[in-house]
Amino acid sequence: MGTRTTRTTCTRVIASVGAGAALLALSGCGKADMSKQASPYANAAGAKTVTLSVQSWVGAQADVAVAEYLLKHELGYRVDKVQIDEIPAWDALSQGRVDAIMEDWGHPDQEQRYIKDKKTIVPGGDVGVTGHIGWYVPTYFAKKHPDVTDWKNLNKYAKDFRTPESGGKGQLMDGSPSYVTNDKALVENLDLDYKVVFAGSEAAQITQIEQFAKQQKPFLTYWYKPQWLFKKVPMTEVKLPAYKEGCDADPEKIKCAYPHTPLQKYFNADFAKNGGDAAAFLKRFKWSEADQNEVSLMIADKKMSPEDAAKRWLADNEAKWKAWLPK
């Protein structure tokens, strides 16, 4: 992230944490590219319709759930949601197949192409949340071995992080093989005695982390904030070499940490200009990491449907969301 291209291009599956049937239907991991599927409401005569791109990590699903509820119940819109991987979502947004991406972690190439060159996409403002990827160890292990939080000491603990999958090396656990991360390059360029092992999906990664934690076993994992799992499994970040602008320009030579990225919304240019109350509302939509995590936790851990989670949060935070509505 810094560019979120350093996080994932795959849909991030959270089904195994019990988000419910509605979310399950939304969360298939990249099986189908729906960027070429127009909204089924797009040509409905007289319909007030908004089509939202749904990224499959739970924080973005929380954004969409709250926005959808208010669009429907406060502004009288029909809302269509389309599951699209990160890069194809930009193509779909440019072509008008979707109206808005509610959470993007930074894609400089797409920003240059569609915002600056083609001018078919416009910024929609901050989500209000700052994203960050990093390497994490469980806090229970960090308390016993405080020096593990400095990357220079990771080789000292490689034996503690070994698994059958990592062979004689320490395991650095990633999610899906389709995630675009810097981890393999970092392991090689920092001369670390580790092997990147993919859990298979975010859901599998969460399950593995919870199993390690239940047994109080050490682990080293790629993870990110904001994320509700920190509330269940406290984790401490391992400090990689400090991020500096441009240090990640060459993917093969990266030796620095992931950046902190203010998450952004993006709109189709025509929608931004002609989308009326819906566009005005979505531009004003902005909440905190705590707000997002509250809804995410209800969806992913409490097994509530996204709609019910949104409804509960909205009932408790009327002053916040009233400020988002068009004047």
matplotlib code that plots the C-alpha trace (Angstrom):
import matplotlib.pyplot as plt

x = [0.0, 1.6, 0.4, -2.2, -0.7, 1.6, -1.3, -3.5, -5.0, -7.1, -10.5, -9.9, -12.1, -13.4, -16.2, -14.6, -14.9, -18.6, -19.8, -23.0, -24.6, -24.9, -21.2, -20.3, -22.0, -19.9, -16.5, -15.3, -11.6, -11.0, -13.0, -14.7, -13.8, -17.0, -15.5, -17.3, -20.7, -22.8, -25.3, -28.6, -30.3, -28.1, -30.8, -33.9, -36.1, -36.3, -34.4, -32.2, -29.4, -25.8, -23.4, -20.6, -17.5, -17.1, -13.5, -13.6, -11.5, -13.8, -12.9, -14.0, -17.1, -18.0, -17.7, -20.0, -22.5, -23.0, -23.0, -25.5, -27.9, -28.0, -28.3, -31.3, -33.1, -32.2, -31.7, -34.1, -31.6, -31.4, -27.9, -26.1, -22.8, -20.3, -17.3, -14.2, -10.5, -8.6, -7.0, -10.1, -12.1, -10.3, -11.1, -14.8, -14.9, -13.4, -15.9, -18.9, -19.7, -19.4, -19.9, -17.6, -14.8, -15.2, -11.7, -8.5, -5.0, -3.2, -2.5, -0.2, -0.3, -4.0, -4.2, -1.9, -3.8, -7.4, -7.3, -4.5, -4.4, -7.9, -9.7, -12.4, -12.0, -11.9, -10.8, -13.7, -12.0, -10.5, -12.2, -10.9, -8.8, -5.0, -3.9, -0.6, 0.9, 3.6, 5.1, 3.7, 4.4, 2.0, 2.3, 2.7, 5.9, 7.1, 6.8, 9.1, 11.5, 11.4, 14.3, 12.2, 10.5, 13.7, 14.1, 17.9, 17.2, 14.8, 17.4, 18.0, 14.4, 14.1, 14.1, 11.1, 9.1, 9.8, 6.9, 6.7, 5.9, 8.9, 11.5, 14.6, 13.8, 11.5, 8.0, 6.7, 3.0, 1.2, -2.4, -3.2, -0.5, -2.3, -1.6, 1.0, 3.4, 7.1, 7.7, 9.7, 12.0, 12.4, 13.4, 16.0, 17.3, 17.6, 19.3, 16.7, 16.6, 12.9, 10.5, 7.3, 4.5, 1.0, -2.0, -4.1, -6.5, -7.2, -9.7, -7.1, -4.6, -7.0, -7.7, -4.0, -3.3, -6.1, -4.9, -1.3, -2.7, -4.9, -1.8, 0.4, 2.8, 5.2, 4.5, 5.5, 2.9, 2.2, -0.8, -2.4, -4.2, -7.0, -8.2, -10.6, -8.4, -6.1, -8.9, -8.9, -5.2, -3.0, 0.0, 3.2, 4.8, 8.4, 10.2, 11.6, 14.0, 12.2, 10.0, 11.2, 9.6, 10.7, 12.3, 9.8, 10.2, 12.0, 10.1, 13.1, 15.4, 13.0, 14.7, 12.2, 9.0, 5.5, 4.2, 1.3, -1.5, -4.5, -7.3, -9.2, -12.5, -12.7, -15.7, -16.4, -16.1, -19.6, -21.1, -19.1, -20.6, -24.1, -24.7, -26.8, -27.4, -25.6, -22.4, -22.6, -23.2, -20.4, -18.0, -18.9, -18.7, -15.8, -15.3, -12.6, -10.6, -12.5, -15.8, -14.8, -13.4, -16.6, -18.6, -16.0, -16.0, -19.7, -19.5, -16.5, -16.5, -20.1, -21.5, -23.9, -24.9, -23.3, -26.8, -27.5, -24.0, -24.5, -28.0, -26.7, -23.7, -26.0, -28.4, -25.6, -23.9, -26.7, -24.7, -21.9, -23.8, -26.3, -23.3, -22.7, -26.1, -26.5, -27.6]
y = [0.0, 3.3, 1.8, -0.7, -2.6, -3.7, -5.3, -7.3, -7.6, -10.6, -10.3, -10.8, -13.6, -13.3, -15.9, -18.4, -15.9, -16.3, -13.1, -14.7, -15.8, -12.3, -11.6, -15.1, -14.3, -11.2, -12.6, -15.1, -14.7, -13.5, -16.3, -14.0, -10.6, -8.7, -5.5, -6.2, -6.6, -3.5, -2.8, -4.6, -1.3, 0.8, 1.3, 1.1, 4.0, 6.6, 4.6, 6.4, 3.9, 3.9, 1.1, 0.6, -1.5, -3.8, -4.7, -7.9, -7.0, -6.4, -2.7, -1.8, -3.9, -1.9, 1.3, 0.0, -1.4, 1.9, 3.9, 1.5, 1.7, 5.5, 5.7, 3.4, 4.6, 8.3, 9.3, 6.8, 5.2, 1.6, 0.3, -2.2, -3.8, -5.4, -7.5, -6.6, -7.0, -3.9, -3.1, -4.1, -1.9, 1.1, 0.0, -0.5, 2.9, 4.6, 3.0, 3.9, 0.3, 1.3, 4.8, 4.7, 2.9, 3.4, 2.4, 2.4, 1.9, 3.8, 2.8, 5.4, 3.9, 3.9, 7.4, 8.7, 6.9, 7.6, 10.8, 12.8, 11.5, 10.3, 12.4, 9.7, 9.3, 11.9, 11.8, 11.4, 12.4, 10.7, 7.7, 9.1, 6.0, 5.5, 2.1, 0.4, -3.0, -4.5, -7.6, -8.6, -11.0, -11.9, -9.5, -12.4, -13.4, -9.8, -9.3, -12.3, -11.3, -7.5, -7.4, -9.4, -6.2, -5.0, -6.7, -7.0, -9.6, -11.7, -14.3, -14.9, -16.1, -17.9, -21.3, -20.2, -19.4, -22.6, -24.7, -27.8, -25.6, -23.4, -26.2, -25.2, -21.5, -19.3, -18.8, -15.4, -16.0, -14.2, -14.5, -15.4, -15.9, -13.4, -10.6, -8.2, -7.7, -6.8, -9.7, -12.0, -9.2, -8.0, -11.4, -11.7, -8.1, -8.0, -11.5, -13.0, -16.7, -16.9, -18.3, -16.6, -19.2, -18.4, -19.4, -19.3, -16.5, -13.9, -16.3, -19.0, -16.6, -15.4, -19.0, -19.8, -16.8, -17.7, -21.2, -20.1, -17.7, -20.3, -22.5, -19.4, -20.3, -17.8, -16.6, -13.9, -12.6, -10.0, -8.1, -4.7, -1.9, -1.1, -4.7, -6.0, -9.1, -7.0, -6.9, -10.7, -11.4, -8.5, -8.2, -6.1, -4.7, -5.6, -2.5, -2.8, -0.2, 3.1, 4.0, 6.9, 8.3, 6.3, 3.5, 1.0, 2.3, -0.8, -3.9, -6.1, -3.9, -3.0, -2.8, -0.6, -0.8, -0.3, 3.2, 4.6, 5.4, 7.7, 5.6, 7.3, 7.2, 7.5, 8.4, 8.0, 11.6, 11.7, 10.4, 13.0, 15.7, 14.4, 12.0, 14.5, 13.7, 10.3, 11.8, 14.6, 12.2, 9.8, 12.7, 13.7, 10.1, 10.1, 8.2, 7.0, 3.8, 3.1, 3.5, 1.2, -1.4, -1.4, -2.3, -4.7, -6.6, -7.0, -8.4, -10.6, -11.8, -11.3, -13.0, -10.1, -9.4, -6.2, -4.5, -5.4, -4.2, -1.0, -0.5, -1.0, 1.4, 4.0, 3.8, 4.7, 7.4, 9.6, 12.8, 11.5, 10.3, 13.2, 15.4, 13.3, 14.0, 16.7, 20.0]
z = [0.0, 0.0, -2.9, -2.2, -5.1, -2.4, -0.5, -2.8, -6.2, -5.1, -3.6, 0.1, 1.3, 4.8, 4.6, 7.0, 9.8, 9.5, 7.9, 6.8, 3.5, 2.1, 2.5, 1.3, -2.0, -2.3, -1.3, -3.9, -4.3, -7.9, -9.5, -11.9, -13.2, -13.1, -14.5, -17.7, -16.1, -16.1, -13.3, -13.9, -13.0, -15.2, -17.9, -15.8, -16.8, -14.1, -11.6, -9.1, -9.0, -7.6, -8.4, -5.9, -6.3, -3.4, -2.4, -0.4, 2.6, 5.5, 6.2, 2.7, 3.1, 6.2, 4.2, 1.5, 4.0, 5.7, 2.5, 0.9, 3.9, 3.9, 0.1, 0.3, 3.4, 3.6, -0.1, -1.9, -4.2, -5.4, -4.8, -7.0, -5.7, -8.0, -6.7, -8.6, -8.0, -7.3, -10.7, -12.8, -10.5, -11.9, -15.5, -14.6, -12.8, -15.8, -18.2, -16.0, -15.1, -11.5, -10.0, -7.0, -5.3, -1.6, -0.4, -2.3, -0.9, -3.7, -7.3, -8.8, -12.3, -12.5, -11.0, -13.7, -16.5, -15.5, -13.4, -15.0, -18.6, -19.5, -16.9, -16.6, -12.8, -10.1, -6.5, -4.1, -0.9, 2.1, 3.7, 7.0, 7.7, 7.3, 6.1, 6.8, 6.0, 8.1, 9.6, 12.9, 15.8, 18.5, 21.4, 23.9, 22.0, 21.8, 25.5, 26.2, 23.4, 23.0, 20.5, 17.9, 17.0, 15.2, 11.8, 12.4, 15.1, 13.0, 12.0, 15.7, 16.0, 12.7, 14.4, 16.6, 13.5, 11.6, 10.3, 8.2, 5.2, 5.7, 6.0, 7.7, 7.5, 9.6, 8.2, 7.1, 6.6, 3.8, 2.6, -1.0, -3.6, -5.7, -3.2, -4.6, -1.7, -1.2, 1.2, -1.0, -2.1, 1.5, 2.7, 0.0, 0.1, 3.9, 3.9, 6.2, 6.9, 6.1, 3.6, 2.5, 2.9, 1.6, 3.7, 0.6, 1.4, 4.1, 5.7, 5.9, 7.3, 10.0, 10.9, 11.1, 13.3, 15.6, 15.9, 16.7, 19.3, 20.9, 21.4, 22.3, 19.5, 17.9, 14.4, 12.0, 9.6, 7.0, 8.2, 8.0, 9.8, 10.2, 10.9, 13.5, 14.3, 16.4, 19.0, 19.3, 18.7, 19.9, 17.6, 17.6, 14.5, 13.5, 12.5, 9.0, 7.6, 7.5, 4.5, 2.5, -0.6, -3.6, -1.7, -3.2, -6.7, -7.9, -6.7, -6.9, -4.8, -2.0, 1.4, 3.2, 5.2, 3.7, 3.9, 5.8, 3.3, 3.8, 2.2, -0.7, -2.5, -6.3, -8.5, -12.2, -13.6, -15.0, -11.8, -9.8, -12.0, -12.5, -9.6, -7.6, -3.9, -4.2, -5.3, -2.8, 0.0, -1.0, -1.1, 2.4, 3.7, 6.1, 9.3, 11.7, 12.0, 15.3, 13.4, 10.6, 13.0, 15.0, 11.9, 10.6, 13.9, 13.8, 10.2, 10.4, 14.1, 15.3, 12.2, 11.4, 7.9, 6.5, 6.5, 10.1, 11.2, 9.4, 10.9, 14.4, 13.9, 12.4, 15.3, 17.7, 15.6, 14.2, 14.6, 12.5, 9.6, 9.5, 8.7, 5.5, 4.0, 1.4, 2.7]

ax = plt.figure().add_subplot(projection="3d")
ax.plot(x, y, z, "-o")
ax.set_aspect("equal")
plt.show()
